[in-house]
């Protein structure tokens, strides 16, 4: 570690030890009489059961204009800071409930104005249907994060989770395979479902993890990460799943279209006392799985293969709320994708088949020790999560494929199949302490173990078996962090933190790093936010072992494995809310990775694995506009310009090192990307 980085880490460790804070905090009310503004806070719950409603949408409105927005936390609580003295309306919306509005007055000499909501579930009948809608994407004016709301989403039944990511996240682009690239990074993002992480799957897997119907809210965090977040964090995708209100509900739907497109879905939910249950199952099929896949050099046109594909999704959630201080969530998910992959096809013959299976089981318990929302007393929270993640990838090419895989120095050509599977089990433990308003401290640990098996086999075009390789794999990841935040007033917030990560993978041994992070935010008023951020990042690769097959492919020579990516990340940003219903965000970032990570394909096969690039640099600027004026029209627009390029040698992936080739653009560098939506 350089002396400069050691100095950064030492400063952050000192701050962590001083007992400062972790998440957006309420400013101290000492000397409240000197303030010319105040805060509005409260809670949102079910009127019949008292169940807290997380992910609820809260808006502060004055003279018909939205002044500020917020979302409720896991206990249904919200706080909106720095409101000038005066009269406001507080609007609360939640999927499956009747919207409610309350009037509230903010006085300059009061610290916090409380207003609690008890929402009434909407009956499921035609008289309750209101033909009103807005775009599902909003900008959090305090953090700059983009937030997706299922309550406002009316997408096509064929839409997938990766499409929502691509359409929602500024700087995101979706490849024809369905993989999402974010800020020039190659699918380096992590899902958190109800607070529990879902580790990445097998490299090259094209399976959607879950169906969008299970979502209540998604918070996209593409920068400014607290020390809590490690692993693959080009984006942190925080998903809050839903349980509809009321008694037993059942709905079934289906669709059909061109290219034999068809789908069916079934959702069932109910609530009984302190328990809530939700199940969602869906099937989708099409004869146009991937497009485009080949460029015809004779006709100079792009040719779309009509390759069949089928997706199956199953999700179940059980929620138990024994008291207003405890929330327990159990999520179980399973998905399967089966499709034909035209890899190295001959004369349009498609007889390759790939099946991807992914699943996860998440169990989370959140407990708070304070007893009153808005209380000036000391408060704290404990979160404990356990998770199990598994998946498999089975690829069987057709015998009509060109035999291109070679075991050097043997000159015979083979067709290569793969059968890979993995399982990951882990724990996440967090503790948050707020000694008083304006001061918080958070610390925690995330640890997981991964095991699995990788089998590769070959055949000739005549069907005769060739060489094969079989290998077990195992590895682990451990991350420990402490983070603080201090808000001396509602206009300033300093967030600092440090984390230690250790990654263990086959043949790579133990790789570790200490990563300091700091973010300074300035909130002159509820309509404006400025921030600057620096973070040291550590992105481990998947726990995989392709050494056996790549060693055979390279004549018995196996090079060094792929190592974790190590980044220095810098970001500045500004968010402004106009009084006529428009929110704009402008941000710029620069990242230097030494080494960086990209992916590569084993020659003569469809096997995808991660590789290292000696250094990667990514620079970009982003602009977001959320448009919600008075009236029936709303919309949003994302525009990003970034440049991702590499320097030096390409190593790892169990391939012999390629010599430096100067500066080169990366294949996931989208330069200019944009997405827009208008709802009337």
C-alpha positions as CSV (number, residue, x, y, z in Angstrom):
1,X,0.0,0.0,0.0
2,X,1.4,3.4,-0.9
3,X,2.0,6.0,1.9
4,X,-0.7,8.2,0.5
5,X,-3.3,5.4,0.6
6,X,-2.1,4.5,4.1
7,X,-2.7,8.0,5.2
8,X,-6.2,8.0,3.9
9,X,-7.0,4.7,5.6
10,X,-5.5,6.0,8.9
11,X,-7.7,9.1,8.9
12,X,-10.9,7.1,8.1
13,X,-10.1,4.5,10.8
14,X,-9.7,7.4,13.3
15,X,-13.1,8.8,12.3
16,X,-14.7,5.4,12.6
17,X,-13.3,4.9,16.1
18,X,-14.7,8.3,17.1
19,X,-18.3,7.0,16.8
20,X,-19.6,9.0,13.9
21,X,-22.4,8.0,11.6
22,X,-23.4,5.7,8.7
23,X,-26.6,6.5,6.8
24,X,-28.3,9.9,6.0
25,X,-28.8,11.4,9.4
26,X,-31.0,14.0,11.0
27,X,-29.1,17.2,12.0
28,X,-28.6,18.1,15.6
29,X,-31.3,20.3,17.0
30,X,-29.0,21.9,19.5
31,X,-29.6,25.7,19.1
32,X,-32.7,25.0,17.1
33,X,-33.8,28.6,17.7
34,X,-31.0,29.7,15.4
35,X,-32.4,27.7,12.5
36,X,-34.6,29.1,9.7
37,X,-35.8,25.7,8.6
38,X,-37.1,22.4,9.9
39,X,-37.7,18.7,9.1
40,X,-40.7,16.6,8.5
41,X,-40.8,12.9,9.5
42,X,-43.0,10.1,10.5
43,X,-44.0,6.5,9.7
44,X,-46.2,4.7,7.1
45,X,-48.1,1.5,8.1
46,X,-51.1,-0.6,7.2
47,X,-54.3,0.8,8.8
48,X,-55.7,-2.6,9.7
49,X,-52.6,-4.6,10.9
50,X,-50.1,-1.9,11.7
51,X,-47.6,-3.5,9.5
52,X,-44.8,-1.0,8.4
53,X,-44.7,-0.3,4.7
54,X,-41.1,-0.1,3.4
55,X,-40.3,1.6,0.1
56,X,-43.3,3.9,0.3
57,X,-43.2,7.1,-1.8
58,X,-43.3,10.3,0.2
59,X,-43.7,13.7,-1.4
60,X,-43.6,17.2,0.1
61,X,-45.8,19.5,-1.9
62,X,-46.2,23.3,-1.6
63,X,-48.5,25.4,-3.9
64,X,-48.9,22.4,-6.2
65,X,-45.2,21.9,-6.7
66,X,-43.1,19.0,-5.4
67,X,-40.5,20.4,-3.0
68,X,-38.8,17.1,-1.9
69,X,-39.2,13.4,-2.0
70,X,-38.2,10.4,0.2
71,X,-38.8,6.7,0.6
72,X,-39.7,4.8,3.8
73,X,-37.2,2.5,5.4
74,X,-37.6,-1.1,6.5
75,X,-39.7,0.1,9.4
76,X,-41.9,2.4,7.3
77,X,-40.1,5.6,8.6
78,X,-39.1,8.7,6.7
79,X,-37.4,12.0,7.3
80,X,-37.2,15.0,4.9
81,X,-34.7,17.7,5.9
82,X,-34.1,21.3,5.6
83,X,-37.6,22.6,4.7
84,X,-38.1,26.4,5.0
85,X,-40.7,27.4,7.6
86,X,-44.3,27.3,6.2
87,X,-47.2,25.1,5.3
88,X,-46.9,21.9,3.2
89,X,-48.8,18.9,2.1
90,X,-47.3,15.4,2.7
91,X,-48.4,12.9,0.1
92,X,-47.8,9.1,0.6
93,X,-48.3,6.4,-2.0
94,X,-47.8,2.7,-1.7
95,X,-48.6,-0.1,-4.2
96,X,-52.0,-1.6,-3.3
97,X,-53.0,1.2,-0.9
98,X,-55.1,4.3,-1.3
99,X,-52.9,7.4,-1.5
100,X,-53.2,9.8,1.5
101,X,-52.4,13.5,1.9
102,X,-51.9,15.4,5.2
103,X,-51.2,19.1,5.9
104,X,-48.2,19.9,8.1
105,X,-46.6,23.1,9.3
106,X,-42.9,23.6,9.6
107,X,-41.7,26.1,12.2
108,X,-38.2,27.5,12.3
109,X,-37.9,26.9,16.0
110,X,-39.0,23.2,15.9
111,X,-36.6,20.4,15.1
112,X,-39.0,17.8,13.6
113,X,-42.6,17.9,12.6
114,X,-44.2,14.5,12.9
115,X,-46.9,13.1,10.7
116,X,-47.8,9.4,10.7
117,X,-49.8,7.6,8.0
118,X,-52.0,4.6,8.3
119,X,-52.9,3.6,4.7
120,X,-56.1,1.8,3.7
121,X,-55.7,-1.2,1.3
122,X,-57.5,-0.8,-2.0
123,X,-60.2,-3.4,-2.7
124,X,-59.6,-5.5,-5.8
125,X,-62.5,-4.5,-8.0
126,X,-63.1,-2.4,-11.1
127,X,-64.4,0.6,-9.1
128,X,-61.0,1.0,-7.5
129,X,-59.1,1.2,-10.8
130,X,-57.9,4.7,-11.5
131,X,-56.5,5.5,-14.9
132,X,-53.7,7.6,-13.8
133,X,-49.9,7.0,-14.1
134,X,-46.5,8.6,-14.1
135,X,-43.1,7.4,-15.2
136,X,-41.7,4.8,-12.7
137,X,-38.3,6.4,-12.3
138,X,-37.4,9.2,-9.9
139,X,-34.2,10.9,-8.6
140,X,-33.5,11.1,-4.9
141,X,-32.5,14.7,-4.5
142,X,-30.5,14.0,-1.4
143,X,-28.3,11.1,-2.6
144,X,-28.5,11.5,-6.4
145,X,-29.6,7.8,-6.7
146,X,-32.2,6.8,-9.2
147,X,-35.3,5.0,-7.8
148,X,-37.6,2.6,-9.7
149,X,-41.2,2.4,-8.4
150,X,-43.4,-0.6,-9.3
151,X,-46.4,1.4,-8.4
152,X,-45.9,3.6,-11.5
153,X,-44.6,0.8,-13.8
154,X,-46.7,-0.3,-16.8
155,X,-44.2,-2.2,-18.9
156,X,-44.8,-4.9,-21.5
157,X,-45.2,-8.5,-20.1
158,X,-42.1,-9.5,-22.0
159,X,-39.9,-7.0,-20.1
160,X,-37.1,-8.4,-18.0
161,X,-35.1,-7.2,-15.0
162,X,-32.1,-6.5,-17.1
163,X,-34.2,-4.3,-19.4
164,X,-35.4,-2.3,-16.4
165,X,-31.8,-1.8,-15.3
166,X,-30.8,-0.7,-18.8
167,X,-33.8,1.7,-19.1
168,X,-33.4,3.1,-15.6
169,X,-29.7,3.5,-14.9
170,X,-28.0,6.4,-16.6
171,X,-24.9,5.2,-18.4
172,X,-26.2,1.6,-18.8
173,X,-26.3,-0.3,-22.1
174,X,-27.8,-3.8,-22.7
175,X,-25.9,-6.2,-24.9
176,X,-27.9,-8.5,-27.3
177,X,-27.2,-11.4,-24.9
178,X,-29.1,-9.5,-22.2
179,X,-26.0,-8.6,-20.2
180,X,-26.0,-5.0,-18.8
181,X,-22.9,-2.8,-19.0
182,X,-22.9,0.1,-16.5
183,X,-20.5,3.1,-16.6
184,X,-18.2,1.1,-18.9
185,X,-18.1,-1.9,-16.6
186,X,-18.8,-5.4,-17.8
187,X,-21.8,-6.6,-15.7
188,X,-20.0,-5.8,-12.4
189,X,-23.0,-5.1,-10.3
190,X,-24.6,-6.8,-7.3
191,X,-28.3,-7.3,-6.3
192,X,-29.4,-6.8,-2.7
193,X,-32.9,-8.3,-2.2
194,X,-34.6,-7.1,1.0
195,X,-31.2,-6.1,2.4
196,X,-29.4,-9.5,1.7
197,X,-26.9,-9.8,-1.1
198,X,-27.3,-12.1,-4.0
199,X,-23.8,-13.1,-5.3
200,X,-23.0,-13.2,-9.0
201,X,-23.6,-16.4,-11.0
202,X,-21.4,-18.2,-13.5
203,X,-19.5,-16.2,-16.2
204,X,-21.4,-16.5,-19.5
205,X,-24.8,-17.2,-17.9
206,X,-27.6,-15.5,-19.8
207,X,-30.4,-16.2,-17.3
208,X,-32.5,-13.4,-15.8
209,X,-32.4,-13.8,-12.0
210,X,-36.0,-12.9,-11.2
211,X,-39.2,-11.6,-12.7
212,X,-40.0,-7.8,-12.4
213,X,-43.4,-8.6,-11.0
214,X,-41.9,-9.4,-7.6
215,X,-40.5,-5.9,-7.2
216,X,-41.9,-3.0,-5.1
217,X,-38.9,-0.6,-5.4
218,X,-35.4,-0.7,-6.8
219,X,-32.7,1.8,-5.7
220,X,-29.8,2.1,-8.1
221,X,-26.5,3.3,-6.6
222,X,-23.8,3.8,-9.2
223,X,-21.5,5.9,-7.1
224,X,-20.9,7.4,-3.7
225,X,-20.9,4.0,-2.1
226,X,-20.6,3.7,1.7
227,X,-18.0,1.3,3.0
228,X,-20.8,-1.2,3.6
229,X,-20.8,-2.1,-0.1
230,X,-18.0,-4.2,-1.5
231,X,-17.7,-6.9,-4.1
232,X,-19.0,-6.0,-7.6
233,X,-20.2,-2.5,-7.2
234,X,-20.2,-0.8,-10.6
235,X,-23.8,-0.6,-9.4
236,X,-25.6,-1.7,-6.2
237,X,-29.1,-2.7,-7.1
238,X,-31.2,-2.6,-3.9
239,X,-34.4,-4.5,-4.5
240,X,-37.4,-4.3,-2.1
241,X,-39.8,-7.1,-2.9
242,X,-43.6,-6.8,-2.3
243,X,-46.4,-8.5,-0.5
244,X,-49.8,-7.1,-1.6
245,X,-52.2,-5.9,1.0
246,X,-55.4,-7.5,2.2
247,X,-56.7,-11.1,2.1
248,X,-56.3,-13.8,-0.5
249,X,-55.6,-12.3,-4.0
250,X,-55.0,-14.4,-7.1
251,X,-54.4,-13.1,-10.6
252,X,-53.5,-14.9,-13.8
253,X,-52.5,-13.4,-17.1
254,X,-51.1,-14.4,-20.5
255,X,-50.0,-13.0,-23.8
256,X,-49.1,-14.0,-27.4
257,X,-47.3,-12.4,-30.3
258,X,-45.1,-12.8,-33.4
259,X,-42.3,-15.3,-33.6
260,X,-44.3,-17.6,-31.4
261,X,-43.9,-15.3,-28.4
262,X,-46.1,-16.3,-25.5
263,X,-46.2,-16.1,-21.8
264,X,-48.2,-16.9,-18.7
265,X,-48.1,-15.5,-15.1
266,X,-49.7,-16.4,-11.8
267,X,-49.6,-14.3,-8.6
268,X,-51.0,-15.3,-5.3
269,X,-50.9,-13.4,-2.0
270,X,-52.5,-13.2,1.4
271,X,-52.0,-11.8,4.9
272,X,-52.9,-13.5,8.1
273,X,-52.2,-11.6,11.4
274,X,-48.5,-10.9,11.6
275,X,-47.6,-13.0,8.5
276,X,-47.7,-12.0,4.9
277,X,-47.3,-14.4,1.9
278,X,-46.6,-13.8,-1.8
279,X,-46.0,-16.2,-4.7
280,X,-45.2,-15.3,-8.3
281,X,-44.7,-17.7,-11.1
282,X,-44.1,-16.9,-14.8
283,X,-43.2,-18.5,-18.1
284,X,-42.0,-16.8,-21.3
285,X,-41.2,-18.3,-24.7
286,X,-40.1,-16.9,-28.0
287,X,-38.5,-18.0,-31.3
288,X,-36.4,-14.8,-31.3
289,X,-34.2,-15.3,-28.3
290,X,-31.2,-13.2,-29.3
291,X,-30.8,-10.5,-31.9
292,X,-28.8,-9.6,-33.9
293,X,-26.3,-12.5,-33.9
294,X,-24.5,-12.4,-37.2
295,X,-23.7,-10.0,-40.1
296,X,-24.1,-11.4,-43.6
297,X,-21.1,-10.2,-45.5
298,X,-22.6,-11.2,-48.8
299,X,-25.9,-9.2,-48.5
300,X,-24.3,-6.6,-46.1
301,X,-27.3,-7.0,-43.8
302,X,-27.7,-8.2,-40.2
303,X,-29.4,-11.6,-40.0
304,X,-31.6,-12.6,-37.0
305,X,-31.6,-16.2,-36.2
306,X,-35.1,-17.5,-35.1
307,X,-33.7,-19.4,-32.1
308,X,-36.1,-20.7,-29.5
309,X,-35.9,-19.8,-25.9
310,X,-37.9,-20.4,-22.8
311,X,-37.7,-18.7,-19.3
312,X,-39.3,-20.0,-16.1
313,X,-39.5,-17.9,-12.9
314,X,-40.7,-18.8,-9.5
315,X,-40.5,-16.5,-6.4
316,X,-42.0,-16.8,-2.9
317,X,-41.8,-14.4,0.1
318,X,-42.9,-14.8,3.7
319,X,-42.8,-11.8,5.9
320,X,-43.2,-12.0,9.7
321,X,-43.6,-8.8,11.8
322,X,-43.9,-9.8,15.5
323,X,-43.7,-6.2,16.7
324,X,-43.1,-2.7,15.6
325,X,-39.4,-3.3,16.3
326,X,-38.8,-6.5,14.3
327,X,-39.2,-7.4,10.6
328,X,-38.3,-10.9,9.3
329,X,-38.2,-11.6,5.5
330,X,-37.7,-15.0,3.8
331,X,-37.3,-14.9,0.0
332,X,-37.0,-18.0,-2.2
333,X,-36.3,-17.7,-5.9
334,X,-35.7,-20.1,-8.8
335,X,-35.3,-19.4,-12.5
336,X,-34.4,-21.4,-15.5
337,X,-33.5,-20.4,-19.1
338,X,-33.3,-22.9,-21.9
339,X,-32.4,-21.7,-25.4
340,X,-30.6,-22.4,-28.6
341,X,-27.3,-20.5,-29.1
342,X,-26.1,-20.2,-32.7
343,X,-22.4,-20.4,-31.8
344,X,-20.2,-21.0,-34.9
345,X,-23.3,-22.1,-36.8
346,X,-23.0,-23.7,-40.2
347,X,-25.4,-22.5,-43.0
348,X,-28.0,-21.3,-40.5
349,X,-28.3,-24.7,-38.8
350,X,-29.1,-24.1,-35.1
351,X,-28.8,-27.1,-32.9
352,X,-26.8,-25.7,-30.0
353,X,-28.5,-25.8,-26.6
354,X,-27.7,-23.9,-23.4
355,X,-29.6,-24.2,-20.1
356,X,-28.9,-21.8,-17.2
357,X,-30.4,-22.3,-13.7
358,X,-30.2,-19.7,-10.9
359,X,-31.7,-19.6,-7.4
360,X,-31.3,-18.0,-4.1
361,X,-32.7,-18.2,-0.6
362,X,-32.5,-15.0,1.6
363,X,-33.4,-14.8,5.2
364,X,-33.2,-11.4,6.9
365,X,-34.1,-10.1,10.4
366,X,-34.0,-6.4,11.2
367,X,-34.5,-5.2,14.8
368,X,-34.5,-1.7,16.2
369,X,-33.9,-0.8,19.8
370,X,-35.5,2.7,19.8
371,X,-39.2,2.9,20.6
372,X,-40.4,6.2,19.1
373,X,-40.0,7.8,15.7
374,X,-38.4,11.1,15.9
375,X,-37.3,10.6,19.5
376,X,-34.3,12.5,20.7
377,X,-33.1,9.5,22.6
378,X,-30.3,7.1,21.6
379,X,-31.3,4.6,19.0
380,X,-29.8,1.6,17.2
381,X,-30.5,-1.2,14.8
382,X,-29.3,-4.7,14.2
383,X,-29.5,-6.6,10.9
384,X,-28.7,-10.2,10.4
385,X,-29.0,-11.9,7.0
386,X,-28.2,-15.4,5.8
387,X,-28.2,-16.4,2.1
388,X,-27.7,-19.4,-0.1
389,X,-27.1,-19.0,-3.8
390,X,-26.7,-21.7,-6.5
391,X,-26.6,-22.0,-10.2
392,X,-25.6,-24.1,-13.2
393,X,-24.7,-23.7,-16.8
394,X,-24.9,-26.6,-19.3
395,X,-23.9,-25.9,-22.9
396,X,-24.2,-28.7,-25.5
397,X,-23.2,-27.7,-29.1
398,X,-24.6,-29.5,-32.1
399,X,-22.5,-31.9,-34.2
400,X,-23.1,-29.7,-37.2
401,X,-20.9,-27.0,-35.7
402,X,-17.4,-26.4,-37.1
403,X,-14.9,-28.3,-34.9
404,X,-12.6,-25.5,-33.8
405,X,-11.2,-26.4,-30.3
406,X,-7.6,-27.7,-30.4
407,X,-5.6,-29.5,-27.7
408,X,-2.1,-28.2,-28.6
409,X,0.1,-29.7,-30.0
410,X,-2.6,-32.1,-31.2
411,X,-3.9,-30.9,-34.5
412,X,-7.3,-32.6,-34.2
413,X,-10.3,-30.3,-34.0
414,X,-13.1,-30.9,-31.5
415,X,-16.5,-29.4,-30.4
416,X,-16.5,-28.4,-26.7
417,X,-19.3,-28.9,-24.2
418,X,-19.5,-27.5,-20.6
419,X,-21.3,-28.5,-17.5
420,X,-20.7,-26.1,-14.6
421,X,-22.4,-25.6,-11.2
422,X,-21.8,-23.7,-8.0
423,X,-23.3,-22.9,-4.6
424,X,-22.6,-20.0,-2.2
425,X,-23.6,-19.7,1.4
426,X,-23.0,-16.7,3.6
427,X,-23.9,-14.3,6.4
428,X,-24.3,-10.5,6.6
429,X,-24.3,-8.8,10.0
430,X,-24.7,-5.0,10.5
431,X,-25.1,-2.8,13.6
432,X,-26.1,0.9,13.5
433,X,-25.8,3.2,16.4
434,X,-27.2,6.8,16.5
435,X,-26.0,8.3,19.8
436,X,-28.0,11.5,19.0
437,X,-29.3,13.3,15.9
438,X,-26.6,14.2,13.5
439,X,-24.3,11.4,14.6
440,X,-24.3,7.7,13.5
441,X,-21.9,4.8,13.4
442,X,-22.3,1.6,11.5
443,X,-20.1,-1.5,11.3
444,X,-20.6,-5.0,9.9
445,X,-19.2,-8.1,8.2
446,X,-20.1,-10.0,5.1
447,X,-18.7,-13.5,4.6
448,X,-19.4,-16.3,2.1
449,X,-18.1,-19.6,1.0
450,X,-18.4,-20.9,-2.6
451,X,-18.0,-24.5,-3.9
452,X,-18.8,-26.2,-7.1
453,X,-17.8,-28.4,-10.0
454,X,-16.7,-27.8,-13.6
455,X,-16.8,-30.5,-16.3
456,X,-15.7,-30.0,-19.9
457,X,-15.9,-32.7,-22.6
458,X,-15.2,-32.8,-26.4
459,X,-16.4,-34.7,-29.4
460,X,-15.5,-34.8,-33.1
461,X,-18.0,-33.9,-35.8
462,X,-18.5,-37.6,-36.1
463,X,-19.5,-37.9,-32.5
464,X,-16.3,-39.6,-31.3
465,X,-15.3,-38.5,-27.7
466,X,-12.1,-36.5,-27.2
467,X,-10.2,-35.3,-24.2
468,X,-12.1,-34.0,-21.2
469,X,-11.4,-32.2,-17.9
470,X,-13.1,-32.3,-14.5
471,X,-12.3,-30.1,-11.5
472,X,-13.8,-29.1,-8.2
473,X,-13.7,-25.5,-7.1
474,X,-13.9,-23.7,-3.8
475,X,-13.2,-20.2,-2.5
476,X,-14.4,-17.5,-0.1
477,X,-15.0,-13.8,0.4
478,X,-14.8,-11.9,3.6
479,X,-15.5,-8.1,4.0
480,X,-15.4,-6.1,7.3
481,X,-16.3,-2.4,7.4
482,X,-16.8,0.6,9.7
483,X,-18.4,3.8,8.5
484,X,-19.3,7.1,10.0
485,X,-21.3,10.2,9.1
486,X,-21.6,13.5,10.8
487,X,-24.2,16.2,10.0
488,X,-23.3,19.4,12.0
489,X,-26.4,20.9,10.3
490,X,-29.0,20.0,7.8
491,X,-26.8,21.7,5.1
492,X,-23.7,19.6,5.5
493,X,-23.0,15.9,5.8
494,X,-19.6,14.1,5.9
495,X,-19.6,10.4,5.3
496,X,-16.4,8.4,5.8
497,X,-15.6,4.7,6.1
498,X,-13.1,2.0,5.6
499,X,-13.4,-1.7,4.7
500,X,-11.1,-4.7,4.5
501,X,-11.8,-7.4,1.9
502,X,-10.1,-10.8,1.4
503,X,-10.9,-12.9,-1.6
504,X,-9.8,-16.5,-2.0
505,X,-10.1,-18.4,-5.3
506,X,-8.5,-21.4,-7.0
507,X,-4.8,-20.9,-7.7
508,X,-5.1,-17.2,-6.9
509,X,-4.7,-17.7,-3.2
510,X,-5.7,-14.9,-0.8
511,X,-6.0,-11.4,-2.3
512,X,-6.9,-8.5,0.0
513,X,-7.1,-4.8,0.3
514,X,-8.0,-1.9,2.7
515,X,-10.4,0.5,1.1
516,X,-11.0,4.0,2.5
517,X,-14.0,6.1,1.3
518,X,-15.2,9.6,1.9
519,X,-18.2,11.7,0.6
520,X,-18.9,15.3,1.4
521,X,-22.4,16.6,0.6
522,X,-23.8,20.1,0.7
523,X,-27.6,20.8,0.9
524,X,-28.2,24.5,0.7
525,X,-32.0,23.8,0.5
526,X,-34.3,20.9,-0.3
527,X,-34.0,21.7,-4.0
528,X,-30.2,21.4,-4.4
529,X,-27.5,18.9,-3.5
530,X,-23.8,19.0,-4.3
531,X,-21.4,16.2,-3.5
532,X,-17.8,15.1,-4.0
533,X,-16.6,11.5,-3.5
534,X,-13.5,9.4,-3.4
535,X,-13.5,5.6,-2.9
536,X,-10.9,2.8,-3.1
537,X,-12.7,-0.2,-4.5
538,X,-11.9,-4.0,-4.6
539,X,-13.9,-6.1,-7.1
540,X,-13.2,-9.8,-6.8
541,X,-13.8,-12.2,-9.7
542,X,-16.1,-15.1,-9.7
543,X,-14.8,-18.2,-7.8
544,X,-14.1,-20.3,-10.9
545,X,-11.5,-22.7,-12.1
546,X,-11.0,-23.0,-15.8
547,X,-7.3,-23.9,-15.4
548,X,-7.8,-27.5,-16.5
549,X,-9.5,-26.9,-19.8
550,X,-7.5,-23.8,-20.8
551,X,-4.2,-25.6,-19.8
552,X,-5.2,-28.4,-22.2
553,X,-6.0,-25.8,-24.9
554,X,-2.6,-24.2,-24.5
555,X,-0.5,-27.3,-24.7
556,X,-0.3,-27.8,-20.9
557,X,0.8,-24.2,-20.2
558,X,-1.4,-22.6,-17.5
559,X,-0.8,-18.9,-16.8
560,X,-1.7,-16.9,-13.7
561,X,-5.4,-16.8,-12.7
562,X,-7.5,-13.7,-12.9
563,X,-7.0,-11.4,-9.9
564,X,-9.4,-8.9,-8.3
565,X,-9.8,-5.5,-9.8
566,X,-8.4,-2.6,-7.7
567,X,-9.8,0.9,-8.3
568,X,-9.5,4.5,-7.4
569,X,-12.8,6.1,-8.0
570,X,-13.6,9.9,-8.1
571,X,-17.0,11.5,-8.5
572,X,-18.7,14.9,-8.4
573,X,-22.4,15.6,-8.8
574,X,-25.2,18.1,-8.6
575,X,-29.0,17.6,-8.3
576,X,-31.5,20.4,-8.7
577,X,-35.3,20.4,-8.4
578,X,-37.1,23.1,-10.3
579,X,-40.4,24.4,-8.9
580,X,-42.3,23.5,-12.1
581,X,-41.9,19.7,-11.6
582,X,-38.5,18.9,-13.2
583,X,-35.5,17.4,-11.4
584,X,-32.1,17.3,-13.1
585,X,-28.9,15.5,-12.1
586,X,-25.4,16.1,-13.6
587,X,-22.4,14.0,-12.5
588,X,-18.9,13.3,-13.7
589,X,-16.6,10.4,-12.7
590,X,-13.2,9.0,-13.3
591,X,-11.9,5.5,-12.4
592,X,-8.5,4.0,-12.7
593,X,-8.3,0.2,-12.3
594,X,-4.9,-1.5,-11.8
595,X,-5.6,-4.2,-12.8
596,X,-9.0,-4.0,-14.5
597,X,-11.3,-6.8,-15.4
598,X,-12.9,-7.7,-18.7
599,X,-14.1,-11.0,-20.1
600,X,-12.8,-13.3,-22.9
601,X,-13.9,-16.4,-24.7
602,X,-11.8,-19.6,-24.7
603,X,-10.7,-20.0,-28.3
604,X,-12.9,-22.4,-30.3
605,X,-15.6,-22.6,-27.6
606,X,-18.5,-20.7,-26.0
607,X,-16.8,-20.6,-22.6
608,X,-16.6,-17.1,-21.1
609,X,-14.2,-16.2,-18.3
610,X,-12.8,-13.1,-16.7
611,X,-9.4,-11.7,-17.6
612,X,-7.2,-8.9,-16.3
613,X,-6.1,-5.8,-18.2
614,X,-3.0,-4.2,-16.7
615,X,-4.8,-0.9,-16.4
616,X,-8.2,0.4,-17.3
617,X,-9.4,4.0,-17.2
618,X,-13.0,5.1,-17.4
619,X,-14.1,8.7,-17.6
620,X,-17.7,9.8,-18.1
621,X,-20.3,12.5,-17.6
622,X,-24.0,11.8,-17.0
623,X,-27.2,13.9,-17.2
624,X,-30.7,12.8,-15.9
625,X,-34.0,14.7,-16.2
626,X,-37.1,13.6,-14.3
627,X,-40.2,15.5,-15.6
628,X,-43.4,15.6,-13.6
629,X,-45.2,18.9,-14.3
630,X,-48.9,19.4,-13.4
631,X,-51.1,17.5,-15.7
632,X,-51.2,14.1,-17.4
633,X,-47.7,14.1,-18.9
634,X,-44.6,12.9,-17.2
635,X,-41.3,11.5,-18.4
636,X,-37.6,11.0,-17.8
637,X,-34.4,11.1,-19.9
638,X,-30.9,9.6,-19.3
639,X,-27.9,10.6,-21.3
640,X,-24.3,9.5,-20.7
641,X,-21.0,9.9,-22.4
642,X,-18.2,7.7,-21.3
643,X,-14.9,6.3,-22.5
644,X,-13.4,3.0,-21.2
645,X,-10.0,2.0,-22.5
646,X,-7.2,-0.3,-21.4
647,X,-3.4,-0.2,-21.3
648,X,-0.8,-2.9,-21.2
649,X,-0.9,-6.7,-21.2
650,X,-4.0,-8.9,-20.9
651,X,-3.4,-11.7,-18.4
652,X,-5.4,-14.2,-16.3
653,X,-8.3,-16.2,-17.3
654,X,-5.8,-19.0,-17.3
655,X,-4.5,-17.9,-20.7
656,X,-0.8,-17.1,-21.4
657,X,-0.2,-13.4,-21.1
658,X,-0.7,-11.3,-24.3
659,X,2.0,-8.7,-24.7
660,X,1.1,-5.0,-24.3
661,X,-0.7,-3.6,-27.3
662,X,-0.8,0.1,-26.4
663,X,-4.1,1.8,-25.7
664,X,-7.3,0.0,-26.8
665,X,-11.0,0.6,-26.4
666,X,-12.8,-2.0,-24.4
667,X,-15.7,-3.9,-26.0
668,X,-18.2,-2.7,-23.5
669,X,-17.3,1.0,-24.1
670,X,-20.6,2.5,-25.2
671,X,-19.3,6.1,-25.5
672,X,-22.8,7.7,-25.9
673,X,-25.9,6.1,-24.5
674,X,-29.4,7.4,-23.8
675,X,-32.8,6.3,-22.8
676,X,-36.1,8.3,-22.5
677,X,-39.7,7.6,-21.7
678,X,-42.9,9.7,-21.8
679,X,-46.2,8.7,-20.1
680,X,-49.5,10.4,-21.0
